Structures are given as structure tokens and as C-alpha cells.
Amino acid sequence: MKSVKAEIIAVGTELLLGQITNTNARYLSQQLSYLGIDVYYQTVVGDNLNRLKQAIELASSRADVILFSGGIGPTQDDLTKDALGEVLGRSQHIYPEAMKKVESFFEGRDKPMTENNRRQAIILEGSEPLDNEVGLAVGIAVSQDDKHYIVLPGPPKELQPMFENQAKPWLAKNVLSDEQPIYSKMLKFAGIGESALEDGLLDLISAQTDPTIAPYAKEGEVTIRLTTKADSEKEANVKLKNMEAEIRKRLPDHMYADQDITIEEQILLMMTGMGLSLAAAESCTGGLIMENLTRIPGSALVFMGGVVSYSNEMKEKLLNVPHDLLEGENAPGAVSEEVAEVMAAEARKLLDTDFAVSVTGVAGPGSSERKPVGLVYIGLAERNQPTQVFKLNLKGNREAIRIRSAKSIMYRLWLRLKELQQEQIVQNQNESK
């Protein structure tokens, strides 16, 4: 069967003016790729009826599935349904269930409903309404002349659940019904860049047929998505596990998870299972490590707390960093191996934890202590073990350096935890003999 081609049309003058970022296109492209639908085009069009109709006509000439984000609110410049109705020659009418929801919203707040809010309950003749679980504007899905149209709201918090719970099942039923089911698996990597990872898997990527291998990168982490088509989940799992085993064999010191979780989540899972605790001391990252950890539910079982010692004064006062390490003619300075070591060791003592991590460096935009932007030292302290310090020379802007520093120390901690797990396995095997 021929591949299914898609186009995403983002509607809103604010997108053209750069007032908001088009995150919906990225989300929808990723989700469609998981379904085996190829996004060939992304279009942004302002709140203008004629230009929107032209965009729909062009998309209909070159794509099988056209998805819209935005332009379905209550105001007169919300024109997506109007334009699509005119292009398809379909009339509009109020969907009663959606209208009840709009009316109940205003009644519950004891506010009068203005007439324009009725627009949020409009659907096209012959279309299937898509319930908005978060907001008021109802979405729609409709097929005509072997083309399939899905209209979604603009706010991501409304669009994403509508796509996941309403649009995706509609696509499976109306567009992908003749296709084999698609199964995917995410593999997560740290301590390696996208180009180095791709180089290690180049022959697999070049020869890929089934499963397919797609790498994605963001600051400090790389993800690989394995995708296959199969008649059953059991058959798919065999193919996915075989490919995963080959990838893991090649990159054992970088693949930290076989599911879509952050390295911080993996570390918390490992430390919880091992009964270990963690603390942090941060300078240039300004609490980013602690934020990445504490945003995860259940992190209090492992993470005891930390210190943001941004100034030299706080490094001395809170972490007992000797003054002669920080200042003076022969002092190594705050950005140094010596200070990173003391910060980690003292944070571990202060909070009486099994492990502690530290970061001190120059995030930019300018140099500090005559040291270059991107010079960072990260420390890893462990109970009854010497503290380790690693030197980093990072590239990028201030935010990129902060993120990469935080991810780098998490990677070093993950490596050490993996070693401890392997040691425990060997010990258990020896004891069972």
C-alpha cells in the first residue's frame, strides 16, 4: 500500500509575527511519524479567509491527510472551520453536546455568555466531532474525495489530548485500517552526541528496512526510536528486541533506558531500588540539577536536598570551601578541579547522603576568572570512596552550557550506579555457588 502523506496547517497571525512558537507542528509531526504517516509539508497561514482557503486547496492537491491547529475559538478571526467548509462545500451547524458544554461553562461561573461563543460549538455537515477535554472549542474530522481533514485547537494543552484520544483513533479507523499495526520503542542515551551515536550505528541505519531506526537529539541526551509493522505485538516485540540487543551491545556505556524517560528518572529508579540517597551542590547551573530531579514524583525517596552556592562567599559559608582555593594570587579559583571536589564532598557530608554531585564553571556569555566560557568541572562524591572530578569543555550559549553540565554529571552518576549494580550481581552469583 502506498505511503500516507500529511500536511500540517498552523493557523494564526501571531505565529507569522513570531509572537508564539509553533510547538504544535513539532508535536504533530512526531506523533504522525509514530503512526507511519509521513509529514511532507508544514504551512503557517494568518487569520485571513482567502489565504486559508488557498492553503487548504494546495494541501489537498499534495497530501492525503491535512491537520489544522488553531483558528477554532470564539472570535471573528477564528476562521478554520469557515474556510474548510467553503472549500469542501459543506454547511456549518451547532453540535448540541459541545453547545451544552459552552453554556455550562458560563453558567458555572455565573457570567453571561456572549453570542460569539457559539462559534466554539460549530461542526461541518457530515464531520465527526472531536471532544475537547480541556477547553471549549470542539474539533472535527472529515473525509472527502480520499482526503482526510482533522481540525484541532491551537493551545497545546488542548491540542495534545484531543489528538491522542480523539484524532489518533479516528486516523486508525479511517486512514490506516488496511495497514499493519505500527509498534515503536524508545531507547535513551547519554554521554554521547547524535553524530557519534549515528557513527556507531551507521551500518544499521544505512541498511535499515524493518525495524527502522530514527535518532533524535536534544541538549545532553539522544533518543532512538525503533519502529516496526507486525500482525501482533508478540511478533513486533521479537523484531524490536533483536535490534535493541544489537544497539545495546555496541553502546553499553551510553544506553541508559529502553523507554522514554530522562536520565534523572532512570537514576532515581536505580537509587530507589538500591536504597541510596543523593545531594547536590551547584554553582553555574543555579539549581538546574535539583529542578530536574525534584520535578519527578517520588524523588524525595532519594534526593535529600542541595545547595546553590553561586557566590564565593556562599561556597565558603555553606560548603566549607577554603578561602585560599577561591581567592588569592595562587588560588585555583572557583572554577577549578579543587573547588568542585570540595563542593561535592562537603554536600555529601552536610546532608549525610550516599552520593553527592557538584558543578562549577563558566556558563557565559563572558569569561570569568580569566577562564573561557564552557570550562566546567563536575564532581561526584560517594560514601567511603575518593571524590571524582571531571573537566568539561562545552560549546554553546549560556543555557546550553548549563543544561549540558547538569546532564553530564547525571551521566557520570549513572555510570557509577551501573557499576555498583553489576558488582552486586557478581556478588549474588558467587554467594549462590
C-alpha positions in Angstrom: 0.0 0.0 0.0 1.3 3.5 -0.8 2.6 5.7 2.0 0.3 8.1 3.6 1.4 11.8 3.2 0.4 14.5 5.5 0.5 18.3 5.7 0.1 20.4 8.9 -1.5 23.8 8.6 -1.0 26.1 11.6 -3.4 28.9 11.6 -2.8 32.2 13.4 -1.3 35.6 12.6 0.6 35.5 15.9 2.6 32.6 14.5 3.6 34.6 11.4 4.6 37.6 13.6 6.8 35.4 15.8 4.7 36.2 18.9 4.4 32.5 19.8 6.4 29.4 18.8 4.8 26.7 16.6 5.3 23.8 19.0 2.2 22.1 17.7 3.8 21.3 14.4 6.7 19.5 16.1 4.3 17.5 18.3 2.1 16.5 15.4 5.0 15.6 13.2 6.4 13.3 15.8 3.1 11.7 16.6 2.2 11.1 12.9 5.7 9.6 12.3 4.9 7.1 15.1 1.8 6.1 13.1 3.8 5.7 9.9 2.3 8.8 8.3 5.0 11.0 6.6 4.7 14.7 7.0 5.8 16.3 3.7 4.8 19.9 4.4 4.2 22.3 7.2 2.3 25.5 6.4 1.7 28.6 8.6 -1.1 30.9 7.5 -2.6 34.1 9.1 -6.2 34.7 10.1 -7.3 35.5 6.6 -10.2 33.6 4.9 -8.9 33.7 1.3 -5.3 32.8 2.2 -6.5 30.0 4.4 -8.7 28.6 1.6 -5.7 28.8 -0.8 -3.6 26.9 1.8 -6.3 24.2 2.1 -6.6 23.8 -1.7 -2.9 23.5 -2.1 -2.6 21.0 0.8 -5.4 18.9 -0.7 -3.5 18.7 -4.0 -0.4 17.1 -2.4 -1.3 15.4 0.8 -3.7 12.6 1.9 -4.1 13.9 5.5 -4.4 17.6 6.4 -4.2 18.6 10.0 -5.1 22.1 11.3 -4.1 23.6 14.5 -5.8 26.8 15.7 -8.5 29.1 14.4 -11.5 27.5 16.1 -12.1 29.8 19.0 -14.9 32.3 19.6 -13.7 35.4 17.8 -14.3 36.5 14.2 -10.7 35.9 13.2 -11.1 32.2 14.1 -11.8 31.0 10.5 -10.5 27.5 10.1 -13.9 25.8 10.0 -15.3 28.6 7.8 -12.5 28.1 5.3 -12.7 24.3 5.3 -16.4 24.4 4.9 -16.3 26.6 1.9 -13.5 24.5 0.2 -15.4 21.3 0.8 -18.8 22.7 0.1 -20.2 21.7 3.5 -22.5 23.7 5.7 -22.0 24.5 9.3 -24.2 23.7 12.3 -24.1 23.7 16.1 -23.2 20.4 17.7 -25.6 20.2 20.7 -23.2 18.4 23.1 -20.5 21.0 22.5 -23.0 23.8 23.0 -24.1 22.4 26.3 -20.5 22.4 27.5 -20.0 26.0 26.5 -23.3 27.1 28.2 -22.4 25.1 31.3 -19.0 26.8 31.5 -20.5 30.2 31.7 -23.4 29.2 34.0 -20.9 27.6 36.4 -19.1 31.0 36.7 -22.3 33.0 36.8 -21.3 35.0 33.8 -23.4 35.9 30.7 -22.3 34.0 27.6 -21.7 36.3 24.6 -23.1 35.2 21.3 -19.8 34.7 19.6 -19.0 31.7 22.0 -21.5 29.7 19.9 -18.8 29.5 17.3 -16.8 27.1 19.5 -19.6 24.5 19.1 -19.7 24.6 15.3 -19.0 21.5 13.2 -19.3 20.9 9.5 -22.0 18.8 7.8 -21.0 15.1 7.8 -18.0 15.6 10.1 -17.2 13.7 13.3 -16.9 15.9 16.3 -13.7 15.6 18.4 -14.3 16.3 22.1 -12.1 19.0 23.7 -11.3 17.6 27.2 -9.6 20.7 28.4 -11.1 23.7 26.5 -14.4 24.6 24.9 -13.8 24.6 21.1 -14.9 21.3 19.5 -12.6 19.8 16.9 -13.7 17.9 13.8 -12.6 15.1 11.5 -14.0 14.6 8.0 -13.1 12.7 4.8 -13.9 13.8 1.2 -12.5 12.6 -2.2 -10.0 10.3 -0.5 -8.6 13.2 1.5 -8.8 13.4 5.3 -9.1 16.6 7.3 -8.6 17.0 11.1 -9.2 20.3 12.8 -7.6 20.8 16.3 -7.4 23.7 18.7 -4.4 25.9 18.9 -3.4 25.8 22.6 -1.1 22.7 23.1 -2.8 21.7 26.3 -6.0 21.3 24.3 -4.5 20.0 21.1 -2.4 17.2 22.5 -5.2 15.3 24.4 -7.6 15.8 21.5 -5.1 14.3 19.1 -4.1 11.4 21.4 -7.7 10.5 22.5 -9.8 11.6 19.6 -7.9 12.1 16.4 -5.5 9.2 16.6 -8.3 6.6 16.9 -10.1 8.3 14.0 -7.0 8.0 11.8 -6.5 4.4 12.8 -10.1 3.6 11.8 -10.5 5.8 8.6 -6.9 6.1 7.2 -4.8 3.3 8.5 -7.4 0.5 8.6 -5.7 -1.5 5.8 -2.2 -1.1 7.3 -0.5 -3.5 9.7 -0.3 -2.1 13.2 2.8 0.0 13.9 4.8 -0.6 17.1 7.6 1.6 18.4 10.1 1.5 21.1 12.3 4.3 22.5 15.9 3.9 23.5 17.6 6.6 25.5 21.3 7.6 25.5 23.5 9.9 27.5 27.2 11.0 27.4 27.3 10.8 23.6 26.3 13.2 20.8 23.9 12.5 17.9 26.8 12.3 15.4 28.9 10.0 17.4 25.9 7.7 18.1 25.0 7.7 14.4 28.6 6.8 13.5 28.5 3.8 15.9 25.3 2.6 14.2 25.9 3.7 10.7 25.7 0.3 9.1 22.5 -0.5 10.8 20.9 2.9 9.9 22.1 2.6 6.2 20.8 -0.9 5.8 17.6 -0.4 7.9 14.4 -1.9 6.5 12.5 -3.3 9.4 12.7 -2.1 12.2 13.5 1.4 11.1 15.9 3.4 13.3 15.4 7.2 13.8 17.7 9.2 16.0 16.5 12.4 17.7 18.7 14.8 19.8 18.2 17.4 22.4 20.6 19.1 24.8 22.5 16.4 26.7 20.5 13.4 25.5 19.9 11.4 22.4 16.9 9.2 21.6 16.5 6.4 19.1 13.0 5.4 18.0 12.7 1.8 16.7 9.6 1.2 14.6 8.2 -1.9 13.0 5.0 -3.2 11.5 3.7 -6.5 12.6 0.5 -8.6 12.7 0.8 -8.9 16.5 2.5 -7.3 19.5 4.4 -10.6 20.1 5.8 -10.6 16.6 6.7 -6.9 16.9 8.5 -7.4 20.2 10.8 -10.1 18.8 11.9 -7.7 16.0 12.3 -4.7 18.3 14.2 -6.7 21.0 16.7 -8.1 18.5 17.5 -4.7 17.2 17.7 -3.3 20.7 20.1 -6.0 21.7 22.4 -5.2 18.8 22.4 -1.5 19.7 22.9 -2.1 23.4 25.9 -4.3 22.6 27.5 -1.5 20.6 26.8 1.3 23.1 26.6 -0.3 26.5 28.1 2.7 28.3 25.6 5.2 26.8 22.2 3.5 26.6 20.6 4.1 29.9 17.0 3.2 29.3 14.7 1.2 26.9 11.8 3.5 27.5 11.1 7.3 27.0 12.4 8.6 30.4 15.0 11.2 31.3 18.4 10.1 32.8 17.2 11.7 36.1 14.2 9.4 36.2 16.5 6.4 35.5 18.9 7.4 38.2 16.0 7.8 40.7 14.7 4.4 39.8 18.1 2.8 40.3 18.9 4.6 43.5 15.5 3.8 45.0 16.0 0.1 44.2 19.4 0.2 45.8 18.4 2.2 48.8 20.8 5.1 48.1 20.5 8.8 48.7 21.7 11.8 46.8 22.6 15.5 47.4 23.8 18.3 45.1 26.0 21.4 45.2 25.6 23.8 42.3 27.2 27.0 41.1 26.9 27.8 37.4 23.8 25.6 36.9 22.0 27.6 39.6 19.7 24.8 40.8 19.0 23.1 37.5 20.1 19.7 38.7 17.8 20.0 41.6 14.9 21.1 39.4 15.4 18.2 37.0 15.3 15.8 40.0 12.5 17.2 42.1 10.1 17.6 39.2 9.9 13.8 39.2 7.2 12.3 41.5 8.8 10.2 44.3 12.2 11.9 44.1 12.1 12.6 47.9 12.9 8.9 48.4 16.3 9.6 47.0 17.1 13.3 46.8 17.7 14.8 50.2 18.5 18.4 49.1 21.2 20.6 48.0 23.0 24.0 48.0 23.1 26.6 45.3 26.4 28.3 46.2 26.6 30.8 43.4 29.0 33.3 45.1 32.4 32.6 46.6 31.0 33.7 49.9 28.4 31.0 49.9 30.9 28.4 48.8 32.9 29.2 51.9 30.0 29.7 54.3 27.8 26.8 53.3 30.2 24.2 51.8 33.4 25.0 53.8 35.4 25.7 50.6 38.7 27.1 51.8 39.2 30.7 51.1 42.7 30.1 49.7 41.2 27.9 47.0 38.8 30.7 45.9 40.9 33.9 46.1 44.5 34.9 46.2 47.4 35.1 43.8 48.0 31.3 43.6 44.3 30.3 44.2 42.9 27.9 41.5 39.7 29.8 41.7 36.0 28.9 42.0 36.1 27.3 38.6 38.6 24.5 39.3 39.0 20.8 40.0 39.8 21.5 43.6 36.7 23.5 44.3 34.4 21.0 42.5 35.9 18.3 44.7 35.3 20.1 47.9 31.7 21.1 46.9 30.7 17.5 46.2 32.4 16.1 49.3 31.0 18.7 51.7 27.5 18.5 50.2 27.5 14.7 50.9 28.7 15.3 54.4 26.2 18.1 55.1 23.2 16.1 54.1 24.7 12.7 55.1 23.9 11.0 51.8 25.5 8.1 49.9 26.3 10.3 46.9 26.6 14.0 46.0 27.2 15.8 42.8 28.7 19.2 42.2 29.1 21.7 39.3 31.2 24.8 39.0 32.0 26.5 35.7 31.8 29.4 33.3 28.4 29.5 31.6 28.9 32.8 29.9 28.3 34.9 28.0 31.6 36.3 29.2 34.7 34.7 30.7 35.2 34.5 34.5 38.5 34.4 36.5 40.2 34.7 33.0 38.8 31.3 32.2 36.9 30.6 29.0 33.2 30.2 28.5 32.3 26.5 28.6 35.0 25.4 31.1 33.2 23.4 33.7 34.2 21.0 36.4 31.8 18.4 37.8 32.3 16.4 41.0 31.0 13.0 42.2 31.3 12.2 45.8 30.5 8.7 47.2 30.5 7.5 50.8 33.7 5.8 51.7 35.2 6.5 48.2 37.5 9.1 46.8 35.7 12.0 45.2 36.0 12.1 41.4 36.2 15.3 39.3 35.7 15.6 35.5 36.7 18.5 33.4 34.4 19.6 30.6 35.0 22.0 27.7 31.5 22.8 26.4 30.2 24.7 23.5 27.0 26.7 23.1 25.2 29.6 24.7 24.7 30.1 28.4 21.6 27.9 28.6 23.1 25.1 26.6 26.2 25.0 28.8 24.0 24.9 31.9 21.9 22.0 30.5 24.9 20.1 29.3 26.7 20.5 32.6 23.7 19.2 34.5 23.3 16.2 32.2 27.0 15.4 32.2 27.1 14.9 35.9 24.0 12.8 35.8 25.7 10.6 33.2 28.7 10.1 35.4 26.5 9.2 38.3 24.5 6.7 36.1 27.8 5.0 35.1 28.8 4.6 38.7 25.4 3.2 39.7 25.6 0.7 36.8 29.0 -0.4 38.1 27.5 -1.0 41.5 24.6 -3.0 40.1 27.0 -5.2 38.2 29.1 -5.7 41.3 26.0 -6.7 43.2 25.1 -9.2 40.5 28.5 -10.8 40.6 28.4 -11.0 44.4 25.0 -12.6 44.4 26.2 -15.2 41.9 29.2 -16.0 44.0 27.1 -16.4 47.1 24.7 -18.7 45.4 27.5 -21.1 44.3 
